[in-house]
Amino acid sequence: MQKKRFSILLVLALALSTTFVSAQAYKSSLGLAVDFGGGRTLVGPGFKTFFSEKMGVAAEIGFLQGAVGITGLFQHHGNFPNAKGLKFIAGGGSTLAFANGGGSEFLLRATTGLDYKIDKAPLAMNFEWRPTFSLSPGGGIIPGRFGFGIRYVLK
């Protein structure tokens, strides 16, 4: 009887907390990040947190066969009128990539796109255009890079 009562209270508490979180703009989220385009696709964990209503940081670790990329992006977010949960993104940052053979690459990234928090669900997703400029020898501009993420809203 005691376990059943505790289980019911736990389910109610989780349901109420999920409703409370989705009624507000989210603060932090964690999930899957995909960085693709230009012939390479990196997949791995992604984290996003806001420092204010409009300013946030996204961090990603992307894995590709034989390489890993660590990305940090500062992002400004703005609202669309009459589009609850939808924000535009504009910002920039960098990626440091390491190859198994010992090579490395430093990339500057611009980013613009959309971030959407699903109403009444602890889920957020983003889609971004991420033109990239490689500062490494032999590097150049890669205009066709994109990012996609789906994240669980932590708070």
Backbone hydrogen bonds, N-H to C=O, Kabsch-Sander energy under -0.5 kcal/mol:
donor,donor_aa,acceptor,acceptor_aa,energy
5,R,1,M,-2.2
6,F,2,Q,-2.3
7,S,3,K,-2.5
8,I,4,K,-2.2
9,L,5,R,-2.3
10,L,6,F,-2.5
11,V,7,S,-2.3
12,L,8,I,-2.3
13,A,9,L,-2.5
14,L,10,L,-2.5
15,A,11,V,-2.3
16,L,12,L,-2.5
17,S,13,A,-2.4
18,T,14,L,-2.2
19,T,15,A,-2.0
20,F,16,L,-2.4
21,V,17,S,-2.4
22,S,18,T,-2.2
23,A,19,T,-1.1
24,Q,21,V,-1.3
29,S,48,K,-2.4
30,L,152,Y,-2.3
31,G,46,G,-2.7
32,L,150,I,-2.3
33,A,44,G,-3.4
34,V,148,F,-3.1
35,D,42,L,-2.8
36,F,34,V,-0.5
36,F,146,F,-2.5
37,G,40,R,-0.7
40,R,37,G,-1.3
42,L,35,D,-3.1
43,V,63,F,-1.8
44,G,33,A,-2.1
46,G,31,G,-2.7
47,F,59,A,-2.9
48,K,29,S,-2.4
49,T,57,V,-2.3
50,F,27,K,-2.2
51,F,55,M,-2.8
52,S,55,M,-1.6
56,G,75,Q,-2.6
57,V,49,T,-2.8
58,A,73,L,-2.5
59,A,47,F,-3.0
60,E,71,T,-2.3
61,I,45,P,-2.1
62,G,69,G,-2.9
63,F,43,V,-2.4
64,L,67,A,-2.5
67,A,64,L,-3.2
68,V,98,F,-2.3
69,G,62,G,-2.9
70,I,96,L,-2.4
71,T,60,E,-2.8
71,T,69,G,-0.6
72,G,94,S,-2.4
73,L,58,A,-2.7
74,F,92,G,-2.9
75,Q,56,G,-3.0
76,H,90,A,-3.2
77,H,54,K,-3.1
78,G,88,F,-1.8
80,F,86,L,-1.2
83,A,80,F,-1.5
86,L,83,A,-1.9
87,K,115,D,-2.8
88,F,78,G,-2.7
89,I,113,G,-2.5
90,A,76,H,-1.9
91,G,111,T,-2.4
92,G,74,F,-1.9
93,G,109,R,-2.5
94,S,72,G,-2.1
95,T,107,L,-2.2
96,L,70,I,-2.3
97,A,95,T,-0.5
97,A,105,E,-2.8
98,F,68,V,-2.9
99,A,103,G,-3.0
100,N,66,G,-2.8
102,G,99,A,-1.9
105,E,97,A,-2.2
107,L,95,T,-2.9
107,L,105,E,-0.5
108,L,133,F,-2.9
109,R,93,G,-2.8
110,A,131,P,-2.1
111,T,91,G,-2.2
112,T,129,W,-1.8
113,G,89,I,-1.8
114,L,127,F,-2.7
115,D,87,K,-2.7
116,Y,125,M,-3.3
117,K,85,G,-2.3
118,I,116,Y,-0.6
118,I,123,L,-2.5
121,A,118,I,-1.5
123,L,121,A,-1.7
124,A,151,R,-2.4
125,M,116,Y,-2.5
126,N,149,G,-2.0
127,F,114,L,-2.1
128,E,147,G,-2.7
129,W,112,T,-3.3
130,R,128,E,-0.5
130,R,145,R,-3.1
132,T,142,I,-2.3
133,F,108,L,-2.6
134,S,140,G,-2.8
135,L,106,F,-2.8
136,S,106,F,-0.5
139,G,136,S,-2.5
142,I,132,T,-3.5
145,R,143,P,-0.8
146,F,36,F,-3.2
147,G,128,E,-2.4
148,F,34,V,-2.6
149,G,126,N,-2.0
150,I,32,L,-2.0
151,R,124,A,-3.3
152,Y,30,L,-3.2
153,V,122,P,-2.7
154,L,28,S,-2.2
154,L,152,Y,-0.5
155,K,28,S,-1.3
